[in-house]
Amino acid sequence: MDVLLDNLDLYGPGFLNTIKLFVLSAIGSLVLGTILAMLRVSPVPILRAAGAAYVTLFRNTPLTLLFFFFVFAYPLLDIIDLSYFWAAIVALTVYTSAFVCEVVRSGINTVPVGQAEAARAIGLTFGQTLGQIILPQATRSVVPPMVSTMIALLKNTTIAAGFSVVEAGAIQNYLSERGYSVLIGLLWVALGFVILITPLTLLQRSLEKRWSVAR
């Protein structure tokens, strides 16, 4: 307990930055991933190919490699200056959006094809069909696996600690400098992540029971 109480100045800001990383990356991933899913089910071949190429590339690229690119290689392009914090958010968003895309696409595929055909028959456009007919019905099958993706994102934020971002995963380095037990410090970090992940897990279980899809 002394390790925690004596280093609240590390644990507080560290977990606060972890939450910021998670929330901002989750929002970006959900938006970009949904757009990619729309591309993947688009009737336009070139859009489907672009969506598939993105998912194939970034889903199979190690997240650490993306961090290396946005932290060290991207600044050399001299486009937009990103701090380490925002570079971490971009890396997490780019990586996670590929998985979000596949979750949304799988949810879209659970909706009977007849729904889309009926929408086209009454004159709805592709965008209207997705927004008003398909996505609302796909939501109940998408949300539970989406929560699992968000849990993975939350745990992936610890990689940012290796790229000069002060978050929960970096606490061990400072504890070592202060002469405290790193093992005990890591146990408190692990407990902190359990506390953060538990509400998401409970939400997932609740939604699975409420929105279970009869096959």
Backbone torsions as a table, in degrees:
resi	resn	phi	psi	omega
1	MET	NA	-32.8	179.9
2	ASP	-61.8	-36.8	179.8
3	VAL	-60.3	-41.1	-180.0
4	LEU	-70.8	-51.0	-175.2
5	LEU	-65.6	-36.7	-178.9
6	ASP	-76.5	-13.2	-176.2
7	ASN	-127.1	33.8	177.4
8	LEU	-61.7	-26.0	177.8
9	ASP	-68.5	-15.5	174.6
10	LEU	-95.3	-46.6	-175.6
11	TYR	-67.3	-40.6	-178.5
12	GLY	-61.2	-63.0	178.8
13	PRO	-60.9	-34.2	-178.9
14	GLY	-62.1	-49.9	-180.0
15	PHE	-73.3	-28.7	175.7
16	LEU	-63.8	-42.8	177.2
17	ASN	-67.3	-34.2	175.9
18	THR	-61.5	-44.1	179.1
19	ILE	-64.4	-40.9	178.1
20	LYS	-62.4	-46.1	177.8
21	LEU	-57.2	-45.6	-177.7
22	PHE	-64.2	-50.1	-175.6
23	VAL	-63.1	-48.9	-178.2
24	LEU	-66.1	-40.4	178.7
25	SER	-69.3	-35.7	179.0
26	ALA	-64.8	-43.9	179.1
27	ILE	-61.9	-48.4	179.7
28	GLY	-61.8	-40.7	-179.3
29	SER	-66.6	-41.2	179.9
30	LEU	-64.4	-42.4	-179.7
31	VAL	-67.6	-53.4	-178.1
32	LEU	-65.2	-40.6	-179.8
33	GLY	-63.9	-39.0	178.1
34	THR	-66.4	-40.7	177.4
35	ILE	-62.3	-42.6	179.2
36	LEU	-63.6	-38.0	178.4
37	ALA	-64.0	-38.2	177.0
38	MET	-63.9	-38.1	176.7
39	LEU	-64.4	-39.5	-176.1
40	ARG	-69.3	-23.0	178.2
41	VAL	-107.6	10.4	-179.3
42	SER	-68.0	148.0	176.4
43	PRO	-75.4	-7.9	-179.6
44	VAL	-89.6	117.2	-175.4
45	PRO	-55.2	-42.3	-176.5
46	ILE	-66.5	-32.7	177.2
47	LEU	-71.3	-40.0	176.6
48	ARG	-62.0	-41.4	-179.6
49	ALA	-65.3	-40.2	179.9
50	ALA	-64.4	-44.0	178.7
51	GLY	-63.6	-43.2	-180.0
52	ALA	-65.2	-38.6	179.6
53	ALA	-64.5	-42.4	179.1
54	TYR	-61.0	-49.3	-177.9
55	VAL	-62.6	-45.0	-179.3
56	THR	-61.7	-41.7	-177.2
57	LEU	-68.9	-53.6	-170.7
58	PHE	-84.7	-24.2	176.8
59	ARG	-71.7	-25.2	-178.4
60	ASN	-103.2	7.4	177.4
61	THR	-98.9	128.6	178.0
62	PRO	-57.3	138.0	-179.0
63	LEU	-61.1	-36.7	179.2
64	THR	-60.6	-36.0	179.0
65	LEU	-66.3	-37.8	176.9
66	LEU	-65.3	-38.9	176.2
67	PHE	-61.3	-44.6	178.7
68	PHE	-58.4	-41.9	-177.7
69	PHE	-65.6	-51.0	-174.3
70	PHE	-74.1	-23.8	179.5
71	VAL	-87.0	-39.5	-173.2
72	PHE	-110.1	-40.7	-175.6
73	ALA	-86.9	-41.8	-177.4
74	TYR	-56.2	-42.7	179.8
75	PRO	-57.8	-26.4	179.7
76	LEU	-68.8	-21.4	178.4
77	LEU	-74.3	-18.9	176.5
78	ASP	54.5	49.8	178.5
79	ILE	-99.4	-71.3	177.1
80	ILE	-129.2	127.8	-178.7
81	ASP	-73.1	120.3	-179.7
82	LEU	-114.9	134.3	172.5
83	SER	-71.9	167.8	178.2
84	TYR	-59.3	-36.3	-179.2
85	PHE	-63.2	-48.3	-178.6
86	TRP	-73.2	-29.6	174.4
87	ALA	-63.9	-37.5	177.2
88	ALA	-65.5	-40.9	179.4
89	ILE	-63.2	-44.3	179.6
90	VAL	-62.8	-44.5	-180.0
91	ALA	-61.6	-45.5	179.4
92	LEU	-64.9	-39.2	-179.3
93	THR	-66.5	-47.8	-179.2
94	VAL	-59.9	-42.1	-178.3
95	TYR	-71.0	-50.4	-174.0
96	THR	-70.1	-30.8	-178.4
97	SER	-61.3	-27.8	177.3
98	ALA	-65.6	-38.5	178.9
99	PHE	-75.1	-36.9	176.2
100	VAL	-61.6	-41.2	178.8
101	CYS	-56.2	-47.1	-178.2
102	GLU	-68.2	-33.6	177.0
103	VAL	-65.8	-45.8	-179.8
104	VAL	-65.7	-42.1	-180.0
105	ARG	-62.7	-40.7	179.0
106	SER	-65.2	-35.3	176.7
107	GLY	-66.7	-40.2	177.7
108	ILE	-61.5	-38.1	-178.5
109	ASN	-69.6	-15.9	177.7
110	THR	-78.1	-16.3	179.9
111	VAL	-80.1	128.3	-179.3
112	PRO	-53.7	139.8	-178.8
113	VAL	-59.1	-30.3	-179.2
114	GLY	-59.5	-27.9	178.9
115	GLN	-63.4	-46.0	179.6
116	ALA	-67.6	-39.4	179.5
117	GLU	-64.4	-39.7	177.8
118	ALA	-65.4	-38.4	179.3
119	ALA	-64.8	-42.3	177.9
120	ARG	-66.1	-34.2	-178.6
121	ALA	-64.2	-30.5	179.8
122	ILE	-95.1	9.8	171.5
123	GLY	92.7	11.9	178.6
124	LEU	-75.6	143.6	177.2
125	THR	-77.2	173.3	179.3
126	PHE	-60.5	-44.6	-179.9
127	GLY	-64.3	-41.5	178.4
128	GLN	-65.8	-39.0	179.6
129	THR	-62.6	-44.1	179.3
130	LEU	-66.4	-49.1	-174.1
131	GLY	-70.3	-35.5	-173.4
132	GLN	-102.8	-23.6	-174.6
133	ILE	-115.5	-54.6	-169.9
134	ILE	-77.5	-56.7	-175.0
135	LEU	-60.3	-41.6	177.3
136	PRO	-59.1	-37.1	179.1
137	GLN	-75.9	-28.0	-178.2
138	ALA	-79.3	-15.8	-172.6
139	THR	-56.6	-45.8	-174.5
140	ARG	-65.9	-25.9	177.2
141	SER	-91.0	-15.6	-178.0
142	VAL	-87.8	-38.8	-170.6
143	VAL	-59.2	-49.7	-178.5
144	PRO	-56.5	-51.1	178.1
145	PRO	-67.7	-25.8	177.6
146	MET	-65.8	-37.0	177.5
147	VAL	-62.9	-39.1	177.0
148	SER	-61.4	-39.4	177.5
149	THR	-64.4	-39.1	179.2
150	MET	-68.9	-34.7	176.1
151	ILE	-63.6	-42.1	177.4
152	ALA	-62.9	-38.8	178.1
153	LEU	-62.1	-44.3	-180.0
154	LEU	-58.6	-42.8	179.4
155	LYS	-71.6	-30.3	179.9
156	ASN	-70.2	-17.3	179.9
157	THR	-62.1	-21.6	-179.1
158	THR	-64.9	-21.1	179.2
159	ILE	-64.2	-28.1	-179.3
160	ALA	-61.0	-23.0	-179.7
161	ALA	-61.9	-28.3	180.0
162	GLY	-80.5	-1.4	-177.8
163	PHE	-126.8	41.6	172.7
164	SER	64.5	23.9	174.4
165	VAL	-101.4	121.5	-178.1
166	VAL	-78.3	100.7	176.5
167	GLU	-142.4	-173.8	-171.2
168	ALA	-56.1	-36.1	-178.5
169	GLY	-67.8	-16.4	-178.2
170	ALA	-93.3	-4.8	-175.5
171	ILE	-60.2	-37.5	-177.3
172	GLN	-58.1	-36.1	-178.8
173	ASN	-63.6	-41.9	-179.0
174	TYR	-72.3	-35.5	177.8
175	LEU	-62.5	-39.5	179.4
176	SER	-63.1	-40.6	179.0
177	GLU	-65.3	-31.5	-178.4
178	ARG	-87.5	-4.7	176.9
179	GLY	85.1	16.4	178.2
180	TYR	-91.4	163.0	179.4
181	SER	-68.3	117.5	-180.0
182	VAL	-66.9	-37.0	-179.4
183	LEU	-61.0	-47.5	178.7
184	ILE	-64.1	-39.6	178.9
185	GLY	-61.8	-39.9	179.3
186	LEU	-68.9	-32.8	177.0
187	LEU	-64.0	-38.2	176.2
188	TRP	-68.1	-36.4	176.0
189	VAL	-63.2	-44.4	179.2
190	ALA	-60.7	-42.4	178.8
191	LEU	-63.2	-38.3	178.1
192	GLY	-61.2	-41.5	178.8
193	PHE	-69.0	-35.2	176.0
194	VAL	-61.1	-41.5	179.3
195	ILE	-64.9	-38.2	-179.9
196	LEU	-72.1	-36.8	-175.1
197	ILE	-81.2	-29.3	-176.3
198	THR	-54.9	-46.6	178.2
199	PRO	-59.8	-36.9	178.5
200	LEU	-66.7	-39.7	178.5
201	THR	-64.5	-43.7	178.5
202	LEU	-63.6	-39.0	177.5
203	LEU	-63.2	-42.0	179.5
204	GLN	-61.3	-46.5	-179.2
205	ARG	-64.4	-39.5	179.9
206	SER	-63.9	-43.9	-179.1
207	LEU	-69.6	-34.0	178.5
208	GLU	-63.1	-38.6	179.3
209	LYS	-72.6	-39.0	-175.2
210	ARG	-77.8	-36.0	-174.2
211	TRP	-113.5	28.0	179.4
212	SER	-60.6	134.1	-176.4
213	VAL	-96.3	122.0	177.9
214	ALA	-74.1	127.1	-179.8
215	ARG	-96.8	NA	NA
